[in-house]
Structure formats: C-alpha cells, structure tokens
Amino acid sequence: MSSEHMQIGEVAARTELSLRTIRHYEETGLVIPSARSQGGFRLYTEADVARLMVIRRMKPLGFTLDEMRDLLDITDRLDTDTAGELPADEREELLDRLRAFDRAARQRVEDLRTQLSRAEDFAATLAARLTRLPVP
C-alpha cells in the first residue's frame, strides 16, 4: 500500500466521521474509495478526505444528500476544468449554482446563530432562576 492511500479507519479518525457514516456516503455515491488494497480494503486519498470534509461541513447546515451530491458535482466539474474547456454558458450556470449554495449556507449559518442565541438566553434564564431560589 502506498503512503498516499489511507484505510477507512484513518479516514474516520481524520474526518471525525464513523465508519458506518463513511460507508453510508459510499453507498449513496457521495464518495467512492479511490482504490482497493490487494486484500479488498477500501483505500482513500487526500482528495477523498477533502470530499468527506465538505460533506461533514454541509450536514449541520441541513443540506440533503441530493444537495450534497449536487454541490460535489458542481465543484468536481469546475475543478476539472483547469484548461477552460467548459463552454462559457455551462461554466456560468455552474458558478450560478455554486453562488446559490453560498447564499444558502450563509443563511443557514445565520439561522443557526439565531437559534444558538435563543438557546443561550434560555439557559441563562434557567441559571438566573436557580440562583434566586432559596437553598434548602
């Protein structure tokens, strides 16, 4: 096994995803191991780890598997177009879709900040109430 390939356990440790989650993402086609060892073990590269990190970061923002797949397709197509072979209209359409993901992510982050603020207010209210109660 070459040093640039990792087995699933190392990938799980690096991404903080469970083996089960990584296998689920494989089954749904979000990430495909780059290779297999002679013994049949899945082998991953840094690019596979980076892909899993994108998925991991999208999850708490509530993106669906289909949305994750769509974003990964967009970025894959843009990343592989280093020679500028995509027609201009297709490239612009991909960029528009990427911008829509950017807007959605920013909005979802803002929504989470609002939820966190409300949760912190609630926790502070409980703490204040507890300090006002007489000690038995």
Salt bridges, closest charged atoms under 4 A:
GLU16 OE1 - ARG56 NH1 3.66
GLU26 OE1 - ARG42 NE 2.55
GLU46 OE2 - ARG14 NH1 2.73
ASP66 OD1 - ARG69 NH1 2.68
GLU67 OE2 - ARG108 NH2 3.77
ASP70 OD1 - ARG97 NH2 2.20
ASP73 OD2 - ARG77 NH1 3.58
ASP76 OD2 - ARG51 NH1 2.84
ASP81 OD2 - ARG91 NH1 3.48
GLU90 OE2 - ARG77 NH2 2.32
GLU92 OE2 - ARG99 NH1 3.06
GLU93 OE2 - ARG97 NH1 3.39
ASP96 OD1 - ARG99 NH1 2.85
ASP102 OD2 - ARG106 NE 3.08
GLU110 OE1 - ARG113 NH1 3.80
